[in-house]
Amino acid sequence: MKNRTKINNAQINIVVKHVGRNVEMADMSNPSGDIYSDFGQVEATDMEGRIFILVSSYIDLWDLKEEKLDVLQRLVDRVLAAGDIDPALWVFDRWTYGTDGWEAQERANELREEASWG
């Protein structure tokens, strides 16, 4: 149980990611032919408000979506039952909105933006 981080939430999050480009699929609303796809990921939030991601899995809307979501849900259930994670196996993604970490990150982003203005 070395280097474990207590969590207060775990969930599945569906995100849309850019996965490629096919100019033959280009049209007026998508001139570059960009291709996007849904990905399911398991997120865990620790007591400080840090959000970590363990799994990001392609979710085909037309094939095997329910089966993949079931696998991700079983993983969420296991994480919640354990009550903690090994942060070495998870990727830090972002801070929960409104936490001290989020405030610090927002301020750093503002300073970086101001510096880029010259």
N, C-alpha and C positions, 0 to 999 in steps of 0.2 A: 504494500500500500504506500510505496514511496512516491512522492511528488504527485499526489492526487489533488484535484481541485473539486470542491463541493459545488454542486449545481442546484439551481432551483427550478429549472425548466428544460425540457427537451421537446422538440417538435420536428415535423416534416415541413419543409418550405419548398415550394415549387418556384423556380426562377427560370427566366427566359435568357438564353445565351446565344450569342452569334456563333454559328458553327461552320460557316463557309460562304462562298459566293459562286453563283452560276449566272453568267451574263445572259444565257439563253432564257433565264427566268425573269429578266429585267422588264419593267414596264414603267409607266409614268409615276406610279406610287412607290416604286422600288427600282430606281434607275441603275443601281449597281448589281441587282440580282442577289441581294443579301439573303441568307438563309438563317433562320432562327429555330431553336428547338427548346422544348421544356426539359428541365433537369430537376430531379427530386434530390434534396439534400437533407441530411439530418443535422440539426443545429442544437447546441446545448448552451444555456446561459448560466454563467457562474454567479456567485453572490455579489460580485462587484459590478455586474452588468456587462461583462465581456461575452460576446457571442462567438462560439467556436463551431466549425464545420467538420464533420467526420466523413460524410459520404456525399458525393455528387454523382448521380446516376442518370443517364439518359432515360427519359420517360417518353415512349412513343405514344402519341395520343390515340392511335388506332390499333396498337398491338401490344398486349401484355401490360397495359397500364395498371390494371388492378393488382396483378401479381407482384409487380415491382413495388407498388405502394404498400402492399401487405408486408413485404420483406423490410421496407424502411420502417413501417410501424412497429414491427417486432423488435427492431433495433432500438427505436425510441423507448419502447416498453422496458427493454433490458437496461438502458441507460438510466431511466427514471428509477427503476428498482434498485440499481447500484447506488444512486445518489451522488456519485462523483465520477470524474473522468481523469484520464492521464493526458495532460495537455501536450505531451510530446507526440501523441498520436493524432491530435486534432489540429486544425489550422485556425488561427485567430482570424476572424472576418471583420468584425466591427463592434462598436460599443452600443449598448441599448440607449435609445433616445432619452435624454434628460439626465443621464448619470454624470458623475464628475468626469469620467473618461471621455464621454461624448462631448461635454463642454470644452475640455482641453483640446480635443481633436478639432472641434469647430473653430476654436480660436487659432490653432496652428494653421488651419486651412485659410482663414481670413488673413493672417500675417503673410502667408506664402502668396496669396492673391495680391495683396497690397504691394509686396516686393516686386511682383512681376509687372506692375504698372509703371515702375520706374521711380 
